[in-house]
Amino acid sequence: MVLRFWDSLTISQKQAFVAWLFLSIPILFYLIIRFYPTFEAFYVSTVKWNILGNKKFIGINNFVKIINNEEFWIVLSNTVKYAVIGVPISLFLSFVIAYYLNEVTFGHETIRALYFIPFLTTAVAMAWVWRWLYQPVPIGYFNVILSWFGIPQQPFLKSVSQALYSIMAPAVWAGLGFQIIIFLAGLRAIPQSHLEASSIDGAGRLQVLWEILLPALRPTILFLTIVSTIGFLRIFDQVYSMSSDSAGGPLNSTKPLVLMIYESAFDEFKMGYAAALTVILFFILLAVSLVQLSLMKKWTQ
C-alpha cells in the first residue's frame, strides 16, 4: 500500500513529501517544547495554583494584583533600564571595536578570538568573577585601582544607585564578542568598489563612515538591536549570581522581570501569578520585536 502510494507520486511531489518529512521534526519540536508551554502560560495566568493543589479559575485577578503591586513597577523600571541603557552602549562599543579591528591585519584572528571568548564563557562563572572584582580593598581590583588615584572605595553591588549599572557592565562585556563578529561580517560584505570610489572622490574618513558604512550596515544594526534588546529584557543569570542577596538587591534595585517570575514560581509557588508575569513579558518582547522589525522593513527598502 505504501509503495503503491509512493509510486503514484510525481518527482516534485516526492521531493515535497521528503522535505515536509524532515521539516516535521523541528515543527513538532517547536509545537511541543515552545508553543505548547506558551499557550499553557496564558491559561495558567487565569488560575490560582500552587503546583500541589487544584487549579482555581480567578480570571484576570492575577493581572490586577500585578498592576497594584508596587514591586512590579520597580522591577519593570529596572528591566527597561537594562535594555534602554545597555543596548546603545553595547552596540556603540562593539561597532567601534569592529570598525578598527577590520583595519588590523597583523594578529586579526587572535584579537577577534579574544573578544569572542567572553561570549562563550558560562554566564554564572563570569558573573562570579565580576562579583569578586567589585569587592572592597584589598580583594576587589576595581577598588584597588581607585585607591591608586585617591578615590574612596565604592560600594558597587551594595549600593542602590550603583548596583544595577555594576551588573549591566559584565552583561554588556559578555555580549560584545558576538556583536563584534556580526559587525565585522557586515563591514566585509560592503563592496570594496564603493570604498575605492569614495577615496578617489576625496571623501574623508568621517564622510565614508556616515554616508557609506552606516547606511550599508542598517540591516546589521537593526538585527543586533533586536537580539540585544530581547537579551537585556530577559536578563537573569548576572543578576541572580551577582546581587548581594541573590534576589535583585539591594532593595530590589537590580531585580529584572525574569527574576521576579522565578521567585514567584519557585520560591512562593504562585504559579498563576508567575504565569501572568510571563504573559506580560511576552507581550513586551512581542511589541519591541514588531516595532523593530517594522523599522527594519522601512530602512532596508
Order of alpha helices (4+ residues) and beta strands (2+ residues): alpha-alpha-alpha-beta-beta-alpha-alpha-alpha-alpha-alpha-alpha-alpha-alpha-alpha-alpha-alpha-alpha
